[in-house]
Amino acid sequence: MPPASGAKPRKPRATKPKSLGKQGRGLPYLWWRPGRIDTDGVERGGCWWIVHKGKQVRSTGCGAGKDQERGALQALDDYTASLSVIAPEEAGGPRKNRPANEVLVAEVLDRYLTAKKGRVDPTTGEVKGGVSRHHELAQRIGTLLDWWGTRTLDEVDSATCAEYVTSRIGTPWKAHARAGLGRDGEPRAGDGKPLRRGHSKPTKARVVSEGGARRELEDLRAAINDAVDDGLTRDAVRVTLPAKGEERDRWLTTAEAARILLGAWRKREVQTVHSGPRKGERVVGRLVGRHLARFVLVGLRTGTRSGPVCNASFVREVGKPWMELKTEKSVEDRIEKVVVDGAEYERRIQVPVVKRVAIFHRKALGTREKENKKAPTVRMPDSLVAHLWRWHHVLGQTYVVEWNGKPVGSTKRSFANLCHDLGFGDDVVRHSLRHTAVTWGMQAGVDIWELAGYVGMTVEMIERRYGHHSPAHMEGARAALGGRGRKRAA
């Protein structure tokens, strides 16, 4: 019955989450997770999940219906029976030094994920004792659990690793919906609108490759190695990885780099009118790519990774790289013409000048430099110094690459959209700017030791991947084999 006049409407009673099984303290039970559109843009249906000690342990893969509920209860029974293997200390057995057939892969992955969470320094924002992108690690661990969760360590061998790679290749990538594609990589039926709009625009359907499966197995290998080092098992377990793919070696020509730089500088916002007499009309708005043009320019001129460029500040700020702008007094050699007794001569003189310089402290202040990502402090090229001074002292920017007065954090989406609009393929990514800078340096004949120190690479890396771009690459061997290096007989 409707409420009487003047009476407050009764609040709807809170619905209790659907669950199955005994829910005593510490006992696992089944919880119904409703269907939803996940953070990766993929629409997933409802499913029964096993919950233990306040955590969603694993999915049963069972949906709605009596038959599905019976399957979910069977999965719960299997999990409960395996608890003696997962936690033998509860059964009175030893926790460590167990044989591999008594240790579940799920336990090993859970330990590894917890250990790699680390803690965030509130001052610098640096993750200490863990990994910086823990949410991406959690996604990969979840994918591994779907296949390896019920297996034990003794089942990890070359055959099962190959089966895992085969099962993963060709499956939809976690962000395939960003292109407006369905589960099978086809345009979504119905209204045809993408599940998530305004994201990167790939030129092909995104699916898991052999390299993606290898990355997930690398996490499995690291988790197992940590478990072996901690004495969780007394047996040696080896994860077999597929072969590495070809290294990315795409670099830009001068014309291609100019196209990207000019396209970013001129990029304008395009909106569609949704109501009124102009409904459906596309309106060109403000310039939205100037920050991206600055990112491209600094990346091409310095060969710096995208992270330090996007977060660099013109002022000293803890937790961020620092672009130091200052002036230095120096002496320049100049040639002047003088006339003596009607004859004109040239002479070299030294003139004191005040020169503007920019020093890029790539390592964020207050943080520790990573061993695999060197961040040397270098001076910026003279052609870039003038731009940096104007951005800070004339335009009033606090950060090298900023949007609405804040550092952009990442240009991955905007750069992908720009390259798609300009007709570039998936092989052109932000890291291509770093490849291009090193390639141009080798083509200009820069000393390999000096170039390696400037961009933060090892000499061996530059020799192996970029050495063939140098005009002096193996020149002695070429001349000798061509007959020019042979000594003529007397």
C-alpha positions as a printed Julia matrix, in Angstrom:
490×3 Matrix{Float64}:
   0.0     0.0     0.0
   1.24    3.52   -0.71
   2.31    5.49    2.37
  -0.22    7.81    3.99
  -0.02   11.49    3.17
   2.61   13.23    5.26
   4.33    9.97    6.15
   7.97    9.54    5.2
   8.52    6.94    2.48
  10.0     3.75    3.81
  13.6     3.15    2.81
  14.11    0.01    0.76
  15.57   -2.82    2.78
  19.2    -3.5     2.0
  19.54   -6.71    0.04
  21.97   -9.24    1.44
  24.52  -10.57   -1.04
  23.62  -14.0    -2.39
  25.8   -16.73   -0.96
  25.98  -20.52   -0.72
  27.67  -22.86    1.71
  28.43  -22.59    5.42
  29.64  -19.16    6.44
  31.3   -19.91    9.75
  34.35  -17.97   10.89
  37.29  -18.76    8.64
  35.35  -21.18    6.42
  35.21  -20.63    2.63
  31.82  -20.02    1.03
  30.32  -19.08   -2.33
  29.43  -15.5    -3.21
  27.45  -14.36   -6.24
  29.21  -11.63   -8.18
  26.68   -9.79  -10.38
  27.36   -9.12  -14.05
  29.13   -5.86  -14.84
  31.33   -4.01  -17.31
  34.84   -4.47  -15.94
  37.58   -1.84  -15.78
  39.04   -3.16  -19.03
  35.76   -2.41  -20.79
  34.69   -6.04  -21.18
  31.14   -6.98  -20.19
  31.17  -10.02  -17.91
  28.19  -12.01  -16.69
  27.38  -12.99  -13.13
  29.38  -15.8   -11.59
  29.82  -17.69   -8.3
  33.13  -16.91   -6.57
  34.84  -18.68   -3.67
  35.46  -16.32   -0.75
  37.88  -17.29    2.01
  39.12  -15.15    4.88
  37.61  -12.01    3.38
  39.22  -12.48   -0.04
  37.79  -13.53   -3.39
  40.01  -16.55   -3.93
  38.91  -17.76   -7.36
  36.02  -17.99   -9.77
  34.07  -21.22  -10.11
  33.08  -20.42  -13.67
  29.46  -21.26  -12.83
  26.59  -18.9   -13.56
  22.92  -18.82  -12.57
  20.73  -21.92  -12.39
  20.35  -25.02  -10.24
  22.82  -27.08  -12.27
  25.33  -24.26  -12.13
  24.9   -23.95   -8.36
  25.62  -27.65   -7.94
  28.8   -27.19   -9.97
  29.78  -24.22   -7.83
  29.24  -26.23   -4.64
  31.41  -29.0    -6.06
  34.15  -26.45   -6.77
  33.8   -25.22   -3.19
  34.17  -28.77   -1.88
  37.29  -29.28   -3.98
  38.77  -26.06   -2.66
  37.95  -26.97    0.95
  39.58  -30.35    0.46
  42.71  -28.68   -0.88
  43.12  -26.47    2.18
  45.15  -29.19    3.84
  47.62  -28.79    1.0
  47.5   -25.01    0.93
  47.95  -24.61    4.66
  49.37  -27.84    6.13
  50.27  -26.08    9.36
  46.55  -26.16   10.18
  46.67  -29.94    9.86
  49.79  -30.21   12.03
  52.26  -30.7     9.18
  55.28  -28.55    8.34
  54.73  -25.42    6.31
  58.12  -25.3     4.63
  60.38  -27.85    2.98
  57.4   -29.58    1.33
  57.53  -31.64   -1.84
  56.31  -29.9    -4.98
  53.17  -32.04   -5.23
  51.94  -30.59   -1.91
  52.27  -26.92   -2.84
  49.57  -25.28   -4.94
  50.53  -22.75   -7.58
  47.76  -20.53   -6.17
  49.57  -20.3    -2.84
  52.83  -19.37   -4.52
  51.2   -16.66   -6.64
  49.32  -15.24   -3.66
  52.54  -14.97   -1.64
  54.3   -13.27   -4.53
  51.5   -10.76   -5.13
  51.41   -9.82   -1.44
  55.2    -9.48   -1.26
  55.36   -7.21   -4.3
  52.76   -4.76   -3.04
  55.34   -2.8    -1.07
  54.56    0.57    0.44
  54.21    4.02   -1.08
  56.44    6.79    0.25
  54.01    9.63    1.12
  56.65   12.26    0.31
  58.0    11.11   -3.05
  55.27    8.71   -4.15
  57.92    6.06   -4.79
  56.97    2.42   -4.24
  59.51    0.8    -1.93
  59.86   -2.92   -1.52
  57.48   -3.74   -4.38
  56.61   -3.0    -7.99
  55.44    0.39   -9.26
  52.44   -0.9   -11.26
  51.07   -3.4    -8.81
  47.58   -3.32  -10.36
  48.99   -4.63  -13.66
  50.79   -7.41  -11.79
  47.49   -8.28  -10.07
  45.78   -8.56  -13.46
  48.43  -10.96  -14.74
  48.3   -12.99  -11.54
  44.52  -13.27  -11.91
  44.97  -14.59  -15.45
  47.53  -17.13  -14.23
  45.2   -18.28  -11.44
  42.42  -19.04  -13.92
  44.63  -21.68  -15.53
  47.14  -22.72  -12.85
  45.1   -22.15   -9.68
  44.13  -25.78   -8.99
  47.5   -27.25  -10.06
  50.49  -28.04   -7.88
  54.13  -27.15   -8.48
  55.03  -30.63   -9.72
  52.75  -30.03  -12.72
  54.82  -27.06  -13.88
  57.0   -28.33  -16.72
  57.74  -27.61  -20.36
  54.59  -29.39  -21.56
  52.14  -27.52  -19.31
  53.87  -24.21  -20.0
  53.46  -24.81  -23.74
  49.78  -25.67  -23.18
  49.32  -22.41  -21.29
  50.88  -20.38  -24.11
  48.63  -22.11  -26.65
  45.54  -21.4   -24.55
  46.39  -17.71  -24.28
  47.41  -16.86  -27.86
  44.58  -15.27  -29.8
  42.31  -14.56  -26.83
  40.95  -11.0   -26.56
  43.37   -8.6   -24.95
  42.25   -6.91  -21.73
  41.72   -3.55  -23.47
  40.33   -4.71  -26.82
  37.06   -2.91  -26.06
  38.86    0.42  -26.27
  38.59    0.13  -30.04
  34.83   -0.38  -29.83
  35.15   -4.11  -30.46
  33.19   -6.98  -28.98
  34.52  -10.1   -27.3
  35.58  -11.65  -30.6
  37.2    -8.51  -31.95
  34.19   -7.58  -34.07
  32.17   -4.34  -33.9
  29.6    -4.51  -31.13
  26.04   -5.29  -32.19
  23.16   -2.94  -31.46
  23.97    0.73  -31.37
  27.51    0.12  -32.61
  29.0     2.33  -29.9
  32.26    1.25  -28.27
  32.26   -0.05  -24.73
  34.75    2.68  -23.82
  35.21    5.78  -25.92
  38.01    8.3   -26.03
  40.79    5.77  -25.66
  43.51    4.52  -27.99
  42.48    3.61  -31.53
  44.37    0.51  -32.66
  44.35   -0.38  -36.32
  43.69   -4.04  -35.62
  41.88   -6.17  -33.06
  43.9    -6.56  -29.88
  44.55  -10.14  -28.9
  47.11  -11.85  -26.67
  50.34  -12.64  -28.49
  53.12  -15.06  -27.63
  54.99  -12.16  -26.04
  52.05  -11.44  -23.73
  51.87  -15.07  -22.63
  55.63  -15.01  -22.04
  55.27  -11.95  -19.8
  52.71  -13.8   -17.66
  54.95  -16.86  -17.38
  57.8   -14.59  -16.29
  55.66  -13.61  -13.29
  55.0   -17.29  -12.59
  58.71  -18.01  -12.76
  59.53  -15.14  -10.39
  56.87  -16.31   -7.91
  58.16  -19.89   -7.97
  61.78  -18.78   -7.6
  60.85  -16.72   -4.53
  59.02  -19.73   -3.05
  62.06  -21.96   -3.64
  64.42  -19.37   -2.16
  62.17  -19.07    0.91
  62.24  -22.83    1.4
  58.54  -23.36    0.72
  59.4   -26.46   -1.29
  62.46  -28.67   -1.38
  62.11  -29.53   -5.08
  63.44  -27.58   -8.03
  60.71  -26.24  -10.32
  61.52  -24.82  -13.75
  59.25  -22.63  -15.86
  59.84  -22.9   -19.62
  59.33  -19.64  -21.49
  58.6   -19.26  -25.21
  61.26  -17.61  -27.34
  61.56  -13.84  -27.19
  59.96  -11.89  -30.01
  61.82   -9.55  -32.29
  63.0    -6.36  -30.62
  61.21   -3.16  -31.6
  63.48   -1.25  -33.98
  61.1     1.28  -35.52
  62.62    4.73  -35.84
  61.28    7.84  -37.55
  62.68    9.71  -40.5
  62.97   13.48  -40.34
  59.82   13.86  -42.44
  57.83   11.45  -40.22
  58.96   13.19  -37.05
  57.94   16.55  -38.53
  54.5    15.16  -39.4
  53.93   13.96  -35.85
  55.2    17.2   -34.31
  53.12   19.41  -36.6
  50.06   17.17  -36.25
  50.21   17.44  -32.45
  50.66   21.23  -32.57
  47.63   21.7   -34.85
  45.35   19.06  -33.32
  41.95   20.46  -32.36
  39.12   19.11  -30.29
  36.12   17.83  -32.32
  32.75   17.51  -30.59
  29.31   16.42  -31.78
  26.2    18.47  -30.95
  23.67   16.13  -29.26
  20.59   18.37  -29.06
  18.92   21.34  -30.69
  18.69   22.31  -34.33
  22.4    21.58  -34.84
  22.11   18.01  -33.54
  24.64   15.73  -35.17
  26.85   18.57  -36.36
  30.55   18.22  -35.64
  32.15   21.32  -34.13
  35.88   22.03  -34.15
  37.02   23.49  -30.86
  40.19   24.41  -29.0
  43.74   23.22  -29.58
  44.32   20.11  -27.48
  47.69   18.79  -28.63
  50.19   21.48  -27.67
  51.34   19.53  -24.61
  51.85   16.45  -26.8
  53.96   18.47  -29.25
  56.23   19.53  -26.39
  56.54   15.91  -25.29
  57.5    14.81  -28.82
  60.06   17.6   -29.16
  61.83   16.79  -25.89
  61.76   13.05  -26.63
  63.32   13.48  -30.07
  66.01   15.94  -28.92
  67.11   14.06  -25.79
  66.2    10.37  -26.21
  64.66   10.41  -22.71
  62.06    7.84  -21.66
  58.46    9.01  -21.56
  58.11    8.87  -17.77
  60.75   11.49  -16.84
  59.59   13.79  -19.66
  55.92   13.71  -18.63
  56.69   14.36  -14.95
  59.57   16.83  -15.28
  59.19   20.07  -13.34
  60.87   23.46  -13.82
  61.07   23.88  -10.03
  62.64   21.61   -7.46
  59.88   19.26   -6.35
  60.38   16.08   -4.35
  59.37   12.99   -6.28
  59.7    14.55   -9.76
  62.52   14.97  -12.29
  63.86   18.52  -12.47
  64.63   20.7   -15.48
  67.08   23.29  -14.14
  67.2    26.56  -16.11
  70.09   28.94  -15.42
  72.64   31.23  -17.06
  76.39   30.76  -17.26
  79.16   33.19  -18.13
  81.48   31.91  -20.81
  83.83   33.1   -23.55
  83.17   32.6   -27.26
  85.67   32.77  -30.1
  84.59   35.13  -32.84
  86.12   36.39  -36.07
  86.23   40.13  -36.72
  87.47   42.04  -39.72
  89.98   44.88  -39.36
  91.47   47.23  -41.94
  95.18   48.07  -41.73
  96.77   50.38  -44.32
  93.84   49.83  -46.65
  94.08   46.03  -46.43
  91.34   43.96  -44.76
  92.35   41.25  -42.31
  90.51   38.79  -40.08
  91.46   38.09  -36.51
  90.12   35.78  -33.82
  88.95   37.42  -30.6
  87.34   36.14  -27.4
  84.08   37.75  -26.34
  82.49   37.22  -22.9
  78.84   36.12  -23.19
  76.03   35.08  -20.87
  74.6    31.8   -22.11
  71.3    30.2   -21.2
  71.55   26.52  -20.31
  69.13   23.78  -19.24
  70.22   20.81  -17.16
  67.87   17.83  -17.02
  68.01   15.89  -13.75
  66.19   12.81  -15.01
  66.16   10.99  -11.68
  63.26   12.14   -9.53
  64.39   14.07   -6.47
  64.41   11.95   -3.33
  64.21    8.62   -5.17
  66.72    5.91   -5.98
  67.86    5.24   -9.54
  66.75    1.86  -10.89
  69.45   -0.51  -12.02
  67.74   -1.35  -15.31
  66.73    2.24  -16.13
  69.6     4.67  -15.9
  68.67    8.34  -15.54
  71.84   10.42  -16.04
  71.87   14.19  -15.57
  72.61   15.88  -18.91
  72.64   19.3   -20.54
  69.92   20.01  -23.08
  70.77   20.85  -26.71
  70.95   24.57  -27.53
  68.04   24.22  -29.98
  65.83   22.99  -27.13
  66.99   25.45  -24.45
  65.2    28.4   -26.09
  61.91   26.47  -26.07
  62.31   25.46  -22.44
  63.0    29.05  -21.33
  59.94   30.31  -23.2
  57.67   27.59  -21.77
  58.65   28.47  -18.2
  59.46   32.19  -18.18
  57.03   33.42  -20.86
  54.11   30.97  -20.78
  54.43   30.41  -17.02
  54.48   26.6   -17.14
  55.49   24.8   -13.96
  56.02   21.48  -15.75
  57.66   20.66  -19.06
  54.57   18.81  -20.3
  51.45   20.01  -18.54
  47.68   20.16  -19.04
  45.66   22.7   -17.08
  48.64   23.45  -14.87
  49.34   19.83  -13.91
  51.78   17.22  -15.24
  50.08   14.91  -17.72
  51.46   11.75  -16.11
  51.16    9.77  -19.35
  50.82   10.58  -23.06
  50.17    6.99  -24.12
  46.55    7.53  -25.13
  46.99   10.9   -26.85
  50.07    9.73  -28.76
  48.3     6.56  -29.94
  45.28    8.59  -31.11
  47.5    11.06  -32.95
  49.5     8.36  -34.75
  46.24    6.62  -35.72
  44.83    9.88  -37.14
  48.04   10.5   -39.11
  47.98    7.02  -40.63
  50.88    5.43  -38.74
  50.7     1.77  -37.79
  50.87    0.07  -34.42
  54.66   -0.08  -34.69
  54.97    3.63  -33.87
  54.74    4.12  -30.11
  56.13    6.64  -27.64
  59.31    4.61  -27.19
  59.94    5.06  -30.93
  61.03    8.62  -30.08
  63.87    7.21  -27.97
  64.85    4.79  -30.75
  64.81    7.69  -33.2
  67.07    9.91  -31.08
  69.69    7.17  -30.68
  69.5     6.27  -34.37
  69.99    9.89  -35.41
  72.96   10.15  -33.06
  74.61    7.11  -34.61
  73.93    8.37  -38.13
  75.59   11.68  -37.2
  78.75    9.83  -36.12
  78.52   10.56  -32.38
  81.01    8.6   -30.28
  79.25    5.48  -28.99
  80.48    5.92  -25.39
  79.32    9.52  -25.28
  75.93    8.67  -26.8
  75.4     5.79  -24.39
  76.08    8.02  -21.4
  73.79   10.78  -22.68
  70.68    8.64  -23.3
  71.24    6.26  -20.36
  71.96    3.04  -22.26
  74.8     0.58  -22.09
  77.48    0.57  -24.77
  76.7    -3.07  -25.51
  73.04   -2.23  -26.16
  73.88    0.56  -28.61
  76.46   -1.58  -30.4
  74.04   -4.47  -30.78
  70.89   -2.58  -31.78
  72.07    0.71  -33.3
  75.67    0.14  -34.39
  74.73   -0.59  -38.01
  73.37    2.96  -38.37
  76.83    4.49  -37.94
  78.64    5.38  -41.19
  81.84    3.96  -39.66
  80.21    0.63  -38.72
  82.68   -2.15  -39.67
  84.34    0.23  -42.14
  87.76   -1.4   -41.68
  86.4    -4.84  -42.5
  84.51   -3.49  -45.53
  87.61   -1.79  -46.9
  89.82   -4.81  -46.28
  87.45   -7.29  -47.91
  87.06   -4.9   -50.83
  90.79   -5.03  -51.51
  91.57   -1.49  -50.4
  93.27   -2.6   -47.2
  95.73   -5.07  -48.75
  99.42   -4.31  -48.92
 100.85   -4.31  -52.42
 103.92   -6.44  -53.1
 107.12   -4.54  -53.91
